[in-house]
């Protein structure tokens, strides 16, 4: 099939289309991970975005069975129930695949999910353009017929700019319960990855998922031992209901962990401010420094917004982790309470697994002798 990628700065890149023939528009971002395209594509944080993978060969191990679930009803191989990225850009697509739990090829999966993709793109040049100019809106068109590039470009100019409307579509609409532990952790779902639920259950707790705009009363109605505010897409400043709930959790000294978007929401709730990064952090190879211990961890990341380090002065939080590449804030912890947050993904899907100790840190806070004020 024909394929064309049109960038907001007027750049046109043509290649071969795959997946489902369609036209789609979104913020064009890049991910530097070498593996894990199934987990990445189903990460709700990519809602509203077109994803470029910098690793040159994609699809060689195919896609596992989307219907497989573990004993707690959580999908075994995916981070949500569908692909959230609006399109995929790769250098070379493997037309065949081989793996012990192979169910279908990447091309077949994307066709079934209704997602267009394009191969034959110089993703190195594309990534350098995004690093130099910053992420931007783009259009991806795939068709059996030649692409009407001027027409698609005109539609791109009128497309809605990436922002906050993605949040409601990425998050779950209702509540859900996973695991059978005697104590529960509430997950405020702003686009939560399934790996967060798996980690909660593996610690012996029940995971109760509530919507992103759940009130503090709804959260407390489940009598949680602790709370996690999840990852998700969009601008954290456009989540006033979640910020209000996070502020109430901090005031009540309830053990709370913010992850990615949840970290930004926690920062805003504690009096800090946030800003948008030029091209974000997306990959599985991002080094983060624990400023108190002087130890560096390799982390998995996917975010385009960050906490302003200067705004932490006078806020309820102090720096916990920083990025060793650009010195941005990667984690914060409450100065006097039992709240903390990290920009990276401790749930480690697709990896690396260096930072799962963050969940154990939350468990330690929950099991302390002091009782949270109701």
C-alpha angles and dihedrals in degrees: 000000000000118000135186133182114200118190127208090246091060098261113145122200120183127200144133120308126225137168116038119348106246147120117248136175130204148121109301113227136165133226122203097200119126097210141015105071091152092055092041097051092049093048105115089215088078092064110135094015139107109222127219118194113207095200103098102224118051132177102028094127095041126209129303125229109292092205096062113110134178125241091276094054095254116136107259101215108021137067095221140359096273147015109281100184110094094219144353130231120194139165097225127009117207107228091197129046138197128192137129093249098035115150103165142341123271089249092054093046094051091047090052090048093048094241123140123221138184130208133185092060122139093238091178091060091041092052092049089052091052092047091051099041101024129241114314143178115278142175126228118197126185123179144150086235127061112283119254094226096179091050094048090047090054091051090048091056088058097042119117111262117245110267140115105326089088095070099076091048094049098048127073115260099220144022126284138180128216130183130012105251118144092237127049140218115205116222114204098212114219089152101321121195116232089236089071089059091046092053092049092051092046089058090057098257131120114243115220113190119206130179122274092251096049114141124236088252091057092048093049092046088075091056093231124200086208142347134231121199104205139220122267145148132281140030114330091212088068093063101081095154092053092045090052091051091047090052090053091050090052092048091050091049092233112163103259134176122195118201123198105311085017089059091054090047090051090050092051091047089053096051101267126120135230137216139188119261119229095243105349133226115283123158146065099263106066115135117219127187123218096220094203097049101030091230125136122217128193108232144188113236143180117169140118099192131063143187115261106241093208090057092061091076105097093010127113091256139067129201116277105167132017131191110251091209100056102001093239120153112273100169142012135192131197115261095224108002141063101266127110139161141194131200093209126072113259090178085076105212114182086001172197102204100207096111107046086110086082088076090050088051089055090049090053090053091048094050096049117121096247116091122227115244111251 
